[in-house]
């Protein structure tokens, strides 16, 4: 039998666990004799007993294990990532080279301002460029991620309204909003009021007017929204919100569709955040640093986080003497290395290049939409922007679901799109190709999706049991949720050995 733990879906091609490998007495190094004397000096209560079943391996065994695992990695450098609402574009490697220059990477954050003028100039320049791209007047680079940017923006709104004597206590969000919108609102102490989009997938100013009153601090909107549709009534919505003394907040997650084409600041937006890992090609995820700069109109500048970078004429200064500021939201000046990468990306493309990137993102999304239209159900007929949403309605008649389609895509070598989001679309399949993919890649993906749709008709059981070619088969997700196994136990080794026999 293949080497696997009981209940595991690992197949013969999957490397065994480290706990299932090795042999008693094997080691990658040996202590010299001297430490034995030192060990005796350590009180017994601080000495750990031997760990039952702990793997004993040589250095080469460990090295080979992790090298084999690395071959299973899926990355934008090797494969296409069609994840909707994620903008998985290629991160140019020149950005990495710039960020690793010693003048940036070895700069100490406590260095005096006169010794880091280059870094401060870069940050000041990035603030200016992001303000120009988004149509805002001022930008802070401190927030460490998009979600923290949302929270920072809402804190700015609260500070402004509090200064007028009424902080208000409600935030309006559409039913298509990212989950972070209501979460950030609640974290900032606001009550969330959700309003539905219309049958075309967009918000209506008339619908906003029905719930907008003096208790509402702001309306949070994403444009294009999470259905990939442009909110055409955004200016009218802004007028409704402003007429009642509220502010318009833009979730800038989908700014990749607008660069050089339209500016949120011209649409009536008062506050927005920008996800640098999406629009400006800084690395995604992995638990690493992010950046969610926040842009504001001029009437909110006094509340921006400190320290702020000021061009004093004879050089750049870090100033904290802004009494209305909400204070710091991040240590030092934000995630500096990520900001360097975004700066390099903007400079390398320039204004024309950024506009071309957005136009190519729109073209690629509409190309895939046209190729898959008719094969998969399209819930909205409105023109899409940078991403498009399909459903599994046509496949459900054969007993095939969105999850089955996603699992089968793995057999074709593709990472699945985002599924079951937005929540307003049952069985959603959300595809965002970004501007960096070629037509050949898009065609290969579309061909795979069309083949899967044909399989759903002719052999639905093939999809229900997919994937078939991956090192790990389909997991029992219900069992994993109800009876999670979060650690390896010594008894697993004996059972695994029995399986191999």
Secondary structure, DSSP 8 states (H G I E B T S, - for coil): --S--TT--B-TTS---GGGS--TT--S----TTHHHHHHHS-GGGS----TT-----HHHHHHHHHHHHTT---TTTS-B-BTTT------HHHHHHHTSHHHHT--TTS-GGG-HHHHHHHHHHHHHHHHHHT-SEEE---SSHHHHHHHHHHHHHHHHHHTT----EEEEETT--HHHHHHHHHTT-EEEEE---TTSS--HHHHHHH--TTEEEEEEESS-TTS---TTHHHHHHHHHHTT-EEEEEETTGGGTTTT--GGGGT--EEEE-HHHHT-----TT------EEE-GGGGGGS-SSEEEE-SSSEEEE---TT----SSSTTS-HHHHHHHHHHHHHHHHHHHHHHHHHHHHHHHHHHHHHBTTBB-S--S--SS-EEEBSHHHHTTT--HHHHHHHHHHTT-B--EES-STTSTT-EEE---TT--HHHHHHHHHHHHHHHHHHHH-HHHHHT---SSSB----HHHHHHS---S--HHHHHHHHHHH-
